[in-house]
Amino acid sequence: AIDGSEMQVDVVAALPAGSNNIGDVDIVSTPTTSATISGQSSSSTSYAALTGSNMTTDTHGIFSYVIQITGTDNCTLKVQGSNDNSNWVDDDMAEVTIATGASGLISGTTFFQYIRLQFKSSNTNGTTVNGQGYAK
């Protein structure tokens, strides 16, 4: 409708309902995974896979782990990746050491579809890891 020099348009009626609507955003099918690491312990100074840390990303994915260390020893962590979920290689990220009683964040981007953490104790007294991870 035109009123003098102004034009009024019913924008709501102009936009069709359904998936053609610009406000219809699909967040359900976004590939995301999470990990829960609960009380995983080691007294070994050799690396072992951190149970519960495996996640799946889309190609060129992002990931983040929040880790808490308890026990008597520091914990050293490294990221590993795989494109077939069975042949694992070390990611090019530097190892991360988190002190006993402390929390830390490990995050980055990866070209691998599958990622996990490996961990070891700084001594043979033992370390325990708890944490959460998220990948997209």
TACOR-V767518 format. One record per run of one state. SS is the DSSP state (@ for helix, = for strand, . for the rest). FROM is the first residue (numbers start at 1). TO is the last residue. If there is no record, write none. Layout:
ss=SS from=FROM to=TO
ss=SS from=FROM to=TO
This chain:
ss=. from=1 to=1
ss== from=2 to=3
ss=. from=4 to=5
ss== from=6 to=7
ss=. from=8 to=10
ss=@ from=11 to=14
ss=. from=15 to=32
ss== from=33 to=42
ss=. from=43 to=47
ss== from=48 to=49
ss=. from=50 to=54
ss== from=55 to=56
ss=. from=57 to=60
ss== from=61 to=71
ss=. from=72 to=74
ss== from=75 to=82
ss=. from=83 to=88
ss== from=89 to=90
ss=. from=91 to=95
ss== from=96 to=98
ss=. from=99 to=102
ss== from=103 to=110
ss=. from=111 to=113
ss== from=114 to=121
ss=. from=122 to=126
ss== from=127 to=135
ss=. from=136 to=136
